[in-house]
Amino acid sequence: MADTPHRVWPKAPVIYQIYPRSFHDTTGTGTGDLNGITLKLEHVATLGVDAIYVSPFYPSPFADGGYDIADHIAVHPALGTMADFDRMVARAHELGLKVIIDQVYNHTSDTAPWFVRSVMGDPDYDDFYVWRDPKPDGTAPNNWLSQFGPPAWTWNHVRRQYYLHNFTHRQPSLNLRCPAVQEQMQAIMRFWLDRGVDGFRLDAVTSFLFDESMADNPPATKAVQRSASGETFVPYTYQDHVHDILPGDGLSYMENVRRWAGQDVFLLGEVTSGNNSVELASGLSHPDRLNAAYTTDLAENRATAEAYADILSRTADPQRLGWWLSSHDQPRHADKAGDGSDRDVRFLALLLATAPGPVIVYQGEELGLSQPRLSRDDVTDPLDLLYWPDGPGREGARVPIPWGETQQRGFTQGTPWLPVDWPQGKSIAVQTISAHSNLGFYRRAMTFRRERGIGDMVLDDWSHECDVIRLSYGIPGEHANGRIEVVLNFGTKTARVRKDPALASADFEGTHMPGRCGAIWVG
Ligand code: NOJ
């Protein structure tokens, strides 16, 4: 059993997301592995972040990139062993990094033994999943759609019932009201906590519970559609998700999760679904519930000043919202929220480094990588394949990151599972030796935040007419009387500011801050 001094968390940590298959390969299979993470953790530590968050590395048929788990307490043999996992945790702690791992409680793989037994009608597993009889005419129990678009119900001819799935039909949804399922969730948490992890990223928490009446969702009004997350070519955005996500007791379910985990474990929830996302995330994160939850709003809305201010206006405690721009599900933000230039990369890095709550930096964004183009033959992601070529798609962001400039960019000695055609000069090796690289800026910005901490935020100024946001923060701890001022100029016009910032994302002299620039003053 590991001891846990590492579980003293800052309120708003910076968390580096690692998608293991695409981080670093030590075996020449073309797929990243846990030893690859261990080997390269030093790079992560130099970024000034507080923690790593590791996406699923569990046994899985990869019908949804590893988020279809066949065994929640084992390591996928292609990614390593349990001893490799233990070494990774030990190395992270040695480097002062806490470890968060992904936990998927909403569903399993359809190859998971629980599901196989449930299908066979084994009484111990009968109630593990959400089974419902068909309507008298044989059709599905209601009109619910999976988040990927197709109906949320798939027929199983052995049980002669439908099962619910919020994502692909290969990911049957667990019945999280079932006491035996809850016992399993606690046992899974305990297993990983005993191996020394410090926190969990909880997948798809908004899908945990649903209205037991199973009433049809009404169509989304135009206003609901506008505020909903997701691409409009996915029919999920056509519904108002009043019955399939988090009914009355849905938010307080997180109090169970907190009880199972204990007080010192960092719990970060992912809100993917439907409308009212910011309000849902705020209700999920609460002193007795999750530390924080995050939505797709800022990333999907291209990190505009308006989107940022809108999110801030919809939550009472922005310190309990997670802030991020890229992930394994979203296109790289250098050219989605920016124009791909180094200037925009650094401006957006400063936006993140001064965000009020936990920040998630996705592997490779510190290099300013743009979204790679993949051909249909390269792609394995079920969502991308369903809507190809409508995009931008999810798999591009999963292209392995460039460590060096050699043919496979130092990612693998073999053939990478996705082509790594990065432009020359973007690699960690090159950016490490250049004092003025994006990587250098990320290090400065995140280290600045880590050293001073982030206190309570005040939104000092923002109006729809102007693209400049002014924020200020208290500084916690020994510098408690000080304040940090932040100006983010999202537009292209010059903004009037104080002189001599402590850190700026682009050069300027005097009081004229150029467009697409952010800066911080201490005092
Ligand atoms: C969110 C994950 O980030 C995504 O990759 C996955 O497809 C869904 N949840 C389902 O687990």
Boltz pocket constraint, residues with backbone or C-beta under 6 A from the ligand:
constraints:
  - pocket:
      binder: B
      contacts: [[A, 64], [A, 65], [A, 67], [A, 68], [A, 104], [A, 167], [A, 203], [A, 204], [A, 270], [A, 272], [A, 328], [A, 329]]
      max_distance: 6.0
